[in-house]
Amino acid sequence: MGFKGLKPILYGGREVWPLIEGGKGVAATNHASSGAWAAAGGIGTVSAVNADSYDAEGKIVPQIYQSLTRQARHEELIRYAVDGAVEQVKRAYDIANGTGAININVLWEMGGAQQILEEVLERTKGLVTGVTCGAGMPYKLSEIAQRFNVNYLPIISSARAFRALWKRAYSKVSDLMAAVVYEDPWLAGGHNGLSNAEDPLKPEDPYPRVKALRETMRAEGVADSVPIIMAGGVWYLREWENWIDNPELGSIAFQFGTRPLLTEESPIPQGWKDHLRTLEPGDVLLHKFSPTGFYSSAVINPFLRNLQDRSARQVPYSRVAAGEHTVQLDVGVKGKNFWVTPADRERARGWAAAGLTEALRTPDDTVVFVSPAEREVIRKDQADCMGCLSHCGFSSWKDHDDYSTGRLADPRSFCIQKTLQDIAHGGDIEQNLMFAGHAAYRFKTDPFYSNNFTPSVKQLVDRILTGD
């Protein structure tokens, strides 16, 4: 028995602890961490988002793109993605050695998501127990799961989102829906499903939201034995005591995304692990800079501050004199048809005098001011795009039809593929995006990690089962 009568659940034909390792994309979760989590009796999650492949000597293959066109680079990306995920699943399955279960996690908004998922499942038959999938509305998830006879676990952030997916698709394949992951949009790390109806600055208590989700599931005829997996902000199980064995909520399982980052098997670089121990409350920012268009949560560092500053150096313009736009912008732009307010022209002149001489247009009829060096980086990153997202705000790429979103590329964003690959493989933790959940500050105060102790995954799972 675990904490307060936490009992194993039946999943994929065997008993496992209702403890799930959150799948963190682009090499922040791999075979070593998820295989060990499954070996400890839980559900390990191999990320199938830009997973690493290995050469004959076991070294990570750097993902370098040779093709000249974006579309051809996109094909290369898909090959890397499939080969890497297949390799990670096989290795994780070997480590688990028949214990626990191995899931894979895909981001529905990643470029080529459907093709990648289908090819990975085709090549890993019998090794993957289930697929978790979020970031977008993955209507096709259930039919793909059915084709390969694996479980699927949709990731949603509200009862409303679940109901839409259920009505349109999932009700037809109800037997393979093994659980529903409720990912709290204010607490989880990485990309979050915050809707327009919700205020990023006003977190809501997850309990009523999960209760509403269970009520929606019941109304649709989903059995209480299908667990809701609470994801985001889960640290000590004792803090969730009133969720376990609670008739209002039905079966509940818990997902841990942030805690497994600081384990021996975690593949993230040592500098990233060390930095996690220094975080304070409020050091993780829920922000809207991601080229996916979703909100996401990451550690505040110079990389993120630079994006904040860049957006702050922004002025709206009109193509003709109109309203308060009575003067022409005379710095940073070529041409005369940028009409702005007199106050904004003064601000722009100040930025230009400070060396931020380049004004880049955004899709929202504004310009942002950057240095010539920063402009070069932005332009190069946009030109190097390999289509890692189904729709990219930063590069205007779309992975289907005419391959363009039809919107201007947004210089307030960034190349997410470049920065996540870089930080996962030893790049500068100050100058890259560092995803983390909002509870990451607890590494500093949790006595389990004192004296620089780094647990193995098994030690972490055993610790979690005590309630701590």
KAJO-V581640 format. One record per residue. N is the residue number from 0. RES is the residue in one small letter. SS is DSSP state (~ for helix, > for strand, _ for the rest). OMEGA is omega in whole degrees, 0 to 359 (* if undefined). NEAR is the number of other ideal C-beta (glycine too) atoms within 12 Angstrom. Layout:
# KAJO-V581640
n=N res=RES ss=SS omega=OMEGA near=NEAR
n=N res=RES ss=SS omega=OMEGA near=NEAR
This chain:
# KAJO-V581640
n=0 res=m ss=_ omega=175 near=13
n=1 res=g ss=_ omega=180 near=31
n=2 res=f ss=~ omega=174 near=27
n=3 res=k ss=~ omega=176 near=21
n=4 res=g ss=~ omega=174 near=15
n=5 res=l ss=_ omega=187 near=31
n=6 res=k ss=_ omega=174 near=22
n=7 res=p ss=_ omega=176 near=24
n=8 res=i ss=> omega=176 near=32
n=9 res=l ss=> omega=182 near=21
n=10 res=y ss=> omega=180 near=34
n=11 res=g ss=_ omega=176 near=29
n=12 res=g ss=_ omega=175 near=14
n=13 res=r ss=> omega=180 near=20
n=14 res=e ss=> omega=177 near=17
n=15 res=v ss=> omega=172 near=39
n=16 res=w ss=_ omega=179 near=38
n=17 res=p ss=_ omega=181 near=42
n=18 res=l ss=> omega=186 near=45
n=19 res=i ss=> omega=172 near=50
n=20 res=e ss=> omega=178 near=55
n=21 res=g ss=_ omega=181 near=49
n=22 res=g ss=_ omega=183 near=53
n=23 res=k ss=_ omega=190 near=46
n=24 res=g ss=_ omega=178 near=49
n=25 res=v ss=_ omega=167 near=43
n=26 res=a ss=_ omega=173 near=44
n=27 res=a ss=_ omega=169 near=46
n=28 res=t ss=_ omega=178 near=50
n=29 res=n ss=_ omega=184 near=48
n=30 res=h ss=~ omega=186 near=45
n=31 res=a ss=~ omega=182 near=31
n=32 res=s ss=~ omega=184 near=45
n=33 res=s ss=~ omega=175 near=52
n=34 res=g ss=~ omega=179 near=38
n=35 res=a ss=~ omega=179 near=39
n=36 res=w ss=~ omega=178 near=48
n=37 res=a ss=~ omega=180 near=45
n=38 res=a ss=~ omega=177 near=32
n=39 res=a ss=_ omega=175 near=38
n=40 res=g ss=_ omega=180 near=33
n=41 res=g ss=_ omega=177 near=47
n=42 res=i ss=> omega=178 near=51
n=43 res=g ss=> omega=183 near=54
n=44 res=t ss=> omega=175 near=53
n=45 res=v ss=> omega=177 near=52
n=46 res=s ss=> omega=176 near=47
n=47 res=a ss=_ omega=177 near=51
n=48 res=v ss=_ omega=180 near=50
n=49 res=n ss=_ omega=181 near=48
n=50 res=a ss=_ omega=180 near=48
n=51 res=d ss=_ omega=167 near=36
n=52 res=s ss=_ omega=183 near=27
n=53 res=y ss=> omega=176 near=21
n=54 res=d ss=_ omega=186 near=12
n=55 res=a ss=_ omega=179 near=7
n=56 res=e ss=_ omega=179 near=7
n=57 res=g ss=_ omega=178 near=12
n=58 res=k ss=_ omega=179 near=11
n=59 res=i ss=> omega=178 near=26
n=60 res=v ss=_ omega=178 near=23
n=61 res=p ss=_ omega=181 near=18
n=62 res=q ss=_ omega=181 near=31
n=63 res=i ss=_ omega=185 near=14
n=64 res=y ss=_ omega=185 near=27
n=65 res=q ss=_ omega=189 near=14
n=66 res=s ss=_ omega=183 near=19
n=67 res=l ss=_ omega=181 near=12
n=68 res=t ss=_ omega=181 near=18
n=69 res=r ss=~ omega=182 near=27
n=70 res=q ss=~ omega=179 near=25
n=71 res=a ss=~ omega=176 near=18
n=72 res=r ss=~ omega=177 near=30
n=73 res=h ss=~ omega=176 near=33
n=74 res=e ss=~ omega=177 near=23
n=75 res=e ss=~ omega=180 near=27
n=76 res=l ss=~ omega=181 near=39
n=77 res=i ss=~ omega=178 near=34
n=78 res=r ss=~ omega=177 near=27
n=79 res=y ss=~ omega=186 near=38
n=80 res=a ss=~ omega=182 near=43
n=81 res=v ss=~ omega=182 near=34
n=82 res=d ss=~ omega=181 near=28
n=83 res=g ss=~ omega=182 near=39
n=84 res=a ss=~ omega=180 near=52
n=85 res=v ss=~ omega=179 near=33
n=86 res=e ss=~ omega=181 near=31
n=87 res=q ss=~ omega=180 near=47
n=88 res=v ss=~ omega=182 near=45
n=89 res=k ss=~ omega=181 near=30
n=90 res=r ss=~ omega=180 near=33
n=91 res=a ss=~ omega=180 near=46
n=92 res=y ss=~ omega=178 near=31
n=93 res=d ss=~ omega=180 near=21
n=94 res=i ss=~ omega=182 near=30
n=95 res=a ss=~ omega=172 near=38
n=96 res=n ss=_ omega=174 near=17
n=97 res=g ss=_ omega=179 near=19
n=98 res=t ss=_ omega=177 near=29
n=99 res=g ss=_ omega=180 near=39
n=100 res=a ss=> omega=177 near=48
n=101 res=i ss=> omega=170 near=52
n=102 res=n ss=> omega=166 near=53
n=103 res=i ss=> omega=181 near=54
n=104 res=n ss=> omega=174 near=55
n=105 res=v ss=> omega=178 near=49
n=106 res=l ss=> omega=184 near=44
n=107 res=w ss=_ omega=181 near=39
n=108 res=e ss=_ omega=177 near=35
n=109 res=m ss=> omega=180 near=44
n=110 res=g ss=_ omega=178 near=40
n=111 res=g ss=_ omega=187 near=38
n=112 res=a ss=~ omega=185 near=43
n=113 res=q ss=~ omega=180 near=31
n=114 res=q ss=~ omega=181 near=28
n=115 res=i ss=~ omega=181 near=43
n=116 res=l ss=~ omega=182 near=40
n=117 res=e ss=~ omega=182 near=27
n=118 res=e ss=~ omega=179 near=28
n=119 res=v ss=~ omega=180 near=40
n=120 res=l ss=~ omega=178 near=36
n=121 res=e ss=~ omega=185 near=22
n=122 res=r ss=~ omega=181 near=24
n=123 res=t ss=_ omega=185 near=33
n=124 res=k ss=_ omega=178 near=18
n=125 res=g ss=_ omega=183 near=17
n=126 res=l ss=_ omega=184 near=36
n=127 res=v ss=_ omega=179 near=45
n=128 res=t ss=_ omega=182 near=44
n=129 res=g ss=> omega=179 near=45
n=130 res=v ss=> omega=170 near=53
n=131 res=t ss=> omega=185 near=53
n=132 res=c ss=> omega=177 near=46
n=133 res=g ss=> omega=183 near=46
n=134 res=a ss=_ omega=183 near=41
n=135 res=g ss=_ omega=180 near=30
n=136 res=m ss=_ omega=186 near=30
n=137 res=p ss=_ omega=181 near=38
n=138 res=y ss=_ omega=185 near=25
n=139 res=k ss=_ omega=186 near=28
n=140 res=l ss=~ omega=185 near=47
n=141 res=s ss=~ omega=181 near=31
n=142 res=e ss=~ omega=176 near=23
n=143 res=i ss=~ omega=179 near=35
n=144 res=a ss=~ omega=181 near=36
n=145 res=q ss=~ omega=181 near=22
n=146 res=r ss=~ omega=183 near=20
n=147 res=f ss=~ omega=179 near=29
n=148 res=n ss=_ omega=172 near=21
n=149 res=v ss=_ omega=175 near=40
n=150 res=n ss=> omega=171 near=40
n=151 res=y ss=> omega=184 near=44
n=152 res=l ss=> omega=181 near=47
n=153 res=p ss=> omega=176 near=50
n=154 res=i ss=> omega=181 near=48
n=155 res=i ss=> omega=180 near=44
n=156 res=s ss=_ omega=178 near=40
n=157 res=s ss=_ omega=176 near=33
n=158 res=a ss=~ omega=182 near=28
n=159 res=r ss=~ omega=180 near=21
n=160 res=a ss=~ omega=180 near=35
n=161 res=f ss=~ omega=184 near=42
n=162 res=r ss=~ omega=180 near=26
n=163 res=a ss=~ omega=180 near=22
n=164 res=l ss=~ omega=182 near=41
n=165 res=w ss=~ omega=184 near=32
n=166 res=k ss=~ omega=188 near=19
n=167 res=r ss=~ omega=189 near=21
n=168 res=a ss=_ omega=195 near=26
n=169 res=y ss=~ omega=180 near=39
n=170 res=s ss=~ omega=180 near=22
n=171 res=k ss=~ omega=181 near=19
n=172 res=v ss=~ omega=188 near=27
n=173 res=s ss=~ omega=186 near=24
n=174 res=d ss=~ omega=182 near=18
n=175 res=l ss=~ omega=177 near=29
n=176 res=m ss=> omega=189 near=38
n=177 res=a ss=_ omega=181 near=42
n=178 res=a ss=> omega=173 near=44
n=179 res=v ss=> omega=181 near=47
n=180 res=v ss=> omega=172 near=49
n=181 res=y ss=> omega=180 near=48
n=182 res=e ss=> omega=185 near=48
n=183 res=d ss=_ omega=187 near=42
n=184 res=p ss=_ omega=180 near=40
n=185 res=w ss=_ omega=188 near=31
n=186 res=l ss=_ omega=186 near=36
n=187 res=a ss=_ omega=174 near=45
n=188 res=g ss=_ omega=178 near=44
n=189 res=g ss=> omega=184 near=49
n=190 res=h ss=> omega=187 near=42
n=191 res=n ss=> omega=182 near=41
n=192 res=g ss=_ omega=178 near=44
n=193 res=l ss=_ omega=181 near=33
n=194 res=s ss=_ omega=180 near=21
n=195 res=n ss=_ omega=183 near=14
n=196 res=a ss=_ omega=186 near=14
n=197 res=e ss=_ omega=183 near=22
n=198 res=d ss=_ omega=181 near=14
n=199 res=p ss=_ omega=183 near=23
n=200 res=l ss=_ omega=181 near=13
n=201 res=k ss=_ omega=181 near=12
n=202 res=p ss=_ omega=176 near=21
n=203 res=e ss=_ omega=178 near=26
n=204 res=d ss=_ omega=182 near=15
n=205 res=p ss=~ omega=187 near=33
n=206 res=y ss=~ omega=180 near=23
n=207 res=p ss=~ omega=180 near=17
n=208 res=r ss=~ omega=179 near=33
n=209 res=v ss=~ omega=176 near=40
n=210 res=k ss=~ omega=178 near=26
n=211 res=a ss=~ omega=177 near=27
n=212 res=l ss=~ omega=180 near=41
n=213 res=r ss=~ omega=180 near=33
n=214 res=e ss=~ omega=177 near=21
n=215 res=t ss=~ omega=180 near=28
n=216 res=m ss=~ omega=179 near=35
n=217 res=r ss=~ omega=181 near=24
n=218 res=a ss=~ omega=179 near=16
n=219 res=e ss=_ omega=176 near=24
n=220 res=g ss=_ omega=178 near=15
n=221 res=v ss=_ omega=185 near=31
n=222 res=a ss=_ omega=178 near=19
n=223 res=d ss=_ omega=180 near=19
n=224 res=s ss=_ omega=174 near=21
n=225 res=v ss=_ omega=188 near=37
n=226 res=p ss=> omega=162 near=43
n=227 res=i ss=> omega=180 near=49
n=228 res=i ss=> omega=179 near=48
n=229 res=m ss=> omega=181 near=43
n=230 res=a ss=> omega=180 near=47
n=231 res=g ss=_ omega=176 near=43
n=232 res=g ss=_ omega=181 near=38
n=233 res=v ss=_ omega=180 near=39
n=234 res=w ss=_ omega=177 near=33
n=235 res=y ss=_ omega=177 near=25
n=236 res=l ss=~ omega=181 near=31
n=237 res=r ss=~ omega=178 near=21
n=238 res=e ss=~ omega=181 near=22
n=239 res=w ss=~ omega=186 near=35
n=240 res=e ss=~ omega=184 near=18
n=241 res=n ss=~ omega=176 near=18
n=242 res=w ss=~ omega=186 near=33
n=243 res=i ss=_ omega=182 near=28
n=244 res=d ss=_ omega=181 near=21
n=245 res=n ss=_ omega=184 near=21
n=246 res=p ss=_ omega=178 near=14
n=247 res=e ss=_ omega=188 near=21
n=248 res=l ss=_ omega=185 near=32
n=249 res=g ss=_ omega=183 near=30
n=250 res=s ss=_ omega=181 near=33
n=251 res=i ss=> omega=171 near=42
n=252 res=a ss=> omega=186 near=45
n=253 res=f ss=> omega=179 near=46
n=254 res=q ss=> omega=180 near=49
n=255 res=f ss=> omega=179 near=50
n=256 res=g ss=_ omega=187 near=49
n=257 res=t ss=_ omega=183 near=44
n=258 res=r ss=~ omega=180 near=43
n=259 res=p ss=~ omega=176 near=51
n=260 res=l ss=~ omega=184 near=45
n=261 res=l ss=_ omega=175 near=39
n=262 res=t ss=> omega=179 near=38
n=263 res=e ss=_ omega=185 near=21
n=264 res=e ss=_ omega=181 near=34
n=265 res=s ss=_ omega=186 near=36
n=266 res=p ss=_ omega=183 near=36
n=267 res=i ss=_ omega=184 near=38
n=268 res=p ss=_ omega=183 near=24
n=269 res=q ss=~ omega=181 near=18
n=270 res=g ss=~ omega=178 near=22
n=271 res=w ss=~ omega=179 near=39
n=272 res=k ss=~ omega=181 near=33
n=273 res=d ss=~ omega=183 near=19
n=274 res=h ss=~ omega=180 near=30
n=275 res=l ss=~ omega=182 near=39
n=276 res=r ss=_ omega=186 near=27
n=277 res=t ss=_ omega=190 near=24
n=278 res=l ss=_ omega=178 near=35
n=279 res=e ss=_ omega=174 near=18
n=280 res=p ss=_ omega=180 near=14
n=281 res=g ss=_ omega=181 near=14
n=282 res=d ss=_ omega=175 near=28
n=283 res=v ss=> omega=186 near=38
n=284 res=l ss=> omega=171 near=32
n=285 res=l ss=> omega=189 near=38
n=286 res=h ss=> omega=186 near=32
n=287 res=k ss=_ omega=182 near=27
n=288 res=f ss=_ omega=185 near=36
n=289 res=s ss=_ omega=178 near=39
n=290 res=p ss=_ omega=176 near=44
n=291 res=t ss=_ omega=188 near=40
n=292 res=g ss=_ omega=177 near=28
n=293 res=f ss=_ omega=165 near=35
n=294 res=y ss=> omega=172 near=30
n=295 res=s ss=> omega=184 near=43
n=296 res=s ss=> omega=181 near=43
n=297 res=a ss=> omega=180 near=43
n=298 res=v ss=> omega=178 near=38
n=299 res=i ss=_ omega=178 near=31
n=300 res=n ss=_ omega=182 near=30
n=301 res=p ss=~ omega=178 near=17
n=302 res=f ss=~ omega=182 near=33
n=303 res=l ss=~ omega=178 near=33
n=304 res=r ss=~ omega=179 near=20
n=305 res=n ss=~ omega=177 near=28
n=306 res=l ss=~ omega=177 near=37
n=307 res=q ss=~ omega=182 near=21
n=308 res=d ss=~ omega=181 near=22
n=309 res=r ss=~ omega=179 near=33
n=310 res=s ss=~ omega=179 near=27
n=311 res=a ss=~ omega=179 near=18
n=312 res=r ss=_ omega=190 near=34
n=313 res=q ss=> omega=175 near=31
n=314 res=v ss=> omega=175 near=39
n=315 res=p ss=> omega=178 near=26
n=316 res=y ss=_ omega=171 near=35
n=317 res=s ss=> omega=179 near=23
n=318 res=r ss=_ omega=178 near=18
n=319 res=v ss=_ omega=176 near=14
n=320 res=a ss=_ omega=183 near=19
n=321 res=a ss=> omega=177 near=16
n=322 res=g ss=_ omega=181 near=12
n=323 res=e ss=_ omega=179 near=17
n=324 res=h ss=> omega=190 near=25
n=325 res=t ss=_ omega=181 near=18
n=326 res=v ss=> omega=181 near=24
n=327 res=q ss=> omega=177 near=24
n=328 res=l ss=_ omega=184 near=36
n=329 res=d ss=_ omega=174 near=21
n=330 res=v ss=_ omega=171 near=29
n=331 res=g ss=_ omega=184 near=37
n=332 res=v ss=_ omega=173 near=27
n=333 res=k ss=_ omega=180 near=15
n=334 res=g ss=_ omega=188 near=15
n=335 res=k ss=_ omega=190 near=15
n=336 res=n ss=_ omega=171 near=18
n=337 res=f ss=_ omega=182 near=30
n=338 res=w ss=> omega=184 near=28
n=339 res=v ss=> omega=175 near=37
n=340 res=t ss=_ omega=178 near=23
n=341 res=p ss=~ omega=181 near=19
n=342 res=a ss=~ omega=180 near=16
n=343 res=d ss=~ omega=178 near=32
n=344 res=r ss=~ omega=178 near=30
n=345 res=e ss=~ omega=178 near=18
n=346 res=r ss=~ omega=182 near=27
n=347 res=a ss=~ omega=178 near=35
n=348 res=r ss=~ omega=178 near=23
n=349 res=g ss=~ omega=179 near=19
n=350 res=w ss=~ omega=181 near=30
n=351 res=a ss=~ omega=179 near=26
n=352 res=a ss=~ omega=180 near=14
n=353 res=a ss=_ omega=177 near=17
n=354 res=g ss=_ omega=180 near=18
n=355 res=l ss=_ omega=195 near=30
n=356 res=t ss=_ omega=185 near=25
n=357 res=e ss=> omega=176 near=29
n=358 res=a ss=> omega=181 near=37
n=359 res=l ss=> omega=181 near=36
n=360 res=r ss=> omega=175 near=32
n=361 res=t ss=_ omega=179 near=28
n=362 res=p ss=_ omega=186 near=22
n=363 res=d ss=_ omega=180 near=18
n=364 res=d ss=_ omega=171 near=21
n=365 res=t ss=> omega=169 near=30
n=366 res=v ss=> omega=174 near=41
n=367 res=v ss=> omega=183 near=39
n=368 res=f ss=> omega=180 near=39
n=369 res=v ss=> omega=177 near=34
n=370 res=s ss=_ omega=177 near=24
n=371 res=p ss=~ omega=181 near=18
n=372 res=a ss=~ omega=180 near=14
n=373 res=e ss=~ omega=178 near=28
n=374 res=r ss=~ omega=180 near=25
n=375 res=e ss=~ omega=180 near=16
n=376 res=v ss=~ omega=180 near=26
n=377 res=i ss=~ omega=182 near=34
n=378 res=r ss=~ omega=180 near=21
n=379 res=k ss=~ omega=180 near=15
n=380 res=d ss=~ omega=179 near=29
n=381 res=q ss=~ omega=181 near=29
n=382 res=a ss=~ omega=183 near=22
n=383 res=d ss=_ omega=185 near=27
n=384 res=c ss=_ omega=178 near=40
n=385 res=m ss=_ omega=173 near=40
n=386 res=g ss=_ omega=183 near=42
n=387 res=c ss=_ omega=179 near=44
n=388 res=l ss=> omega=178 near=41
n=389 res=s ss=_ omega=174 near=33
n=390 res=h ss=> omega=181 near=34
n=391 res=c ss=_ omega=178 near=37
n=392 res=g ss=_ omega=185 near=34
n=393 res=f ss=_ omega=186 near=40
n=394 res=s ss=_ omega=184 near=40
n=395 res=s ss=_ omega=179 near=26
n=396 res=w ss=> omega=169 near=42
n=397 res=k ss=> omega=190 near=27
n=398 res=d ss=_ omega=180 near=33
n=399 res=h ss=_ omega=181 near=19
n=400 res=d ss=_ omega=185 near=12
n=401 res=d ss=_ omega=176 near=11
n=402 res=y ss=_ omega=177 near=23
n=403 res=s ss=> omega=177 near=20
n=404 res=t ss=_ omega=182 near=27
n=405 res=g ss=_ omega=178 near=14
n=406 res=r ss=_ omega=175 near=22
n=407 res=l ss=_ omega=175 near=22
n=408 res=a ss=_ omega=188 near=30
n=409 res=d ss=_ omega=182 near=37
n=410 res=p ss=_ omega=177 near=38
n=411 res=r ss=_ omega=181 near=34
n=412 res=s ss=_ omega=185 near=39
n=413 res=f ss=_ omega=176 near=38
n=414 res=c ss=_ omega=186 near=36
n=415 res=i ss=~ omega=179 near=45
n=416 res=q ss=~ omega=183 near=42
n=417 res=k ss=~ omega=187 near=35
n=418 res=t ss=~ omega=180 near=37
n=419 res=l ss=~ omega=175 near=40
n=420 res=q ss=~ omega=184 near=34
n=421 res=d ss=~ omega=183 near=29
n=422 res=i ss=~ omega=182 near=37
n=423 res=a ss=~ omega=184 near=38
n=424 res=h ss=_ omega=170 near=28
n=425 res=g ss=_ omega=179 near=19
n=426 res=g ss=_ omega=185 near=23
n=427 res=d ss=_ omega=181 near=19
n=428 res=i ss=_ omega=178 near=33
n=429 res=e ss=_ omega=190 near=21
n=430 res=q ss=_ omega=177 near=21
n=431 res=n ss=_ omega=178 near=36
n=432 res=l ss=_ omega=181 near=46
n=433 res=m ss=_ omega=180 near=44
n=434 res=f ss=> omega=173 near=46
n=435 res=a ss=_ omega=174 near=45
n=436 res=g ss=_ omega=186 near=41
n=437 res=h ss=~ omega=178 near=36
n=438 res=a ss=~ omega=185 near=34
n=439 res=a ss=~ omega=179 near=44
n=440 res=y ss=~ omega=185 near=26
n=441 res=r ss=~ omega=174 near=32
n=442 res=f ss=~ omega=185 near=38
n=443 res=k ss=~ omega=186 near=22
n=444 res=t ss=~ omega=181 near=18
n=445 res=d ss=_ omega=184 near=25
n=446 res=p ss=~ omega=180 near=13
n=447 res=f ss=~ omega=185 near=27
n=448 res=y ss=~ omega=185 near=30
n=449 res=s ss=~ omega=184 near=13
n=450 res=n ss=~ omega=177 near=8
n=451 res=n ss=~ omega=181 near=16
n=452 res=f ss=_ omega=173 near=19
n=453 res=t ss=_ omega=184 near=26
n=454 res=p ss=> omega=164 near=29
n=455 res=s ss=_ omega=177 near=22
n=456 res=v ss=~ omega=179 near=41
n=457 res=k ss=~ omega=178 near=28
n=458 res=q ss=~ omega=179 near=25
n=459 res=l ss=~ omega=181 near=36
n=460 res=v ss=~ omega=178 near=40
n=461 res=d ss=~ omega=179 near=22
n=462 res=r ss=~ omega=180 near=31
n=463 res=i ss=~ omega=182 near=39
n=464 res=l ss=~ omega=176 near=29
n=465 res=t ss=_ omega=186 near=18
n=466 res=g ss=_ omega=177 near=22
n=467 res=d ss=_ omega=* near=23
